[in-house]
C-alpha cells in the first residue's frame, strides 16, 4: 500500500532538477515535482500535493489536504490507543 502525505509547495529550490520545498505538517523537505509539473514550476508554489517517497505524486485541493491530514492524525491516535490496550492486556496476562 502506498501512502501519500499532503504537503504544500512553498518554494522552487532547483528548477533544473525539478525540486521544490514542501511543508508537511510544519516540517519542510525538498521534493521532486516532475510528476505534477505541467507548466512553469513557480505556478506550483502554494499548491497542495500528495507526497510519497520524496515525489509530489498528485495535486489536491486544500479541503482534501485538510481531510487527509485529519484522517492521518486520527489513525495515529487510534494506533496509540490500540498499543495502550495491548500493553494493558499483556500486563494483565502477566499477573494471572
Secondary structure as GFF3:
##gff-version 3
##sequence-region A 1 96
A	DSSP	beta_strand	5	14	.	.	.	ID=ss1
A	DSSP	three_ten_helix	15	17	.	.	.	ID=ss2
A	DSSP	beta_strand	19	24	.	.	.	ID=ss3
A	DSSP	beta_strand	27	32	.	.	.	ID=ss4
A	DSSP	three_ten_helix	34	36	.	.	.	ID=ss5
A	DSSP	three_ten_helix	41	44	.	.	.	ID=ss6
A	DSSP	beta_strand	48	52	.	.	.	ID=ss7
A	DSSP	beta_strand	55	60	.	.	.	ID=ss8
A	DSSP	alpha_helix	62	95	.	.	.	ID=ss9
###
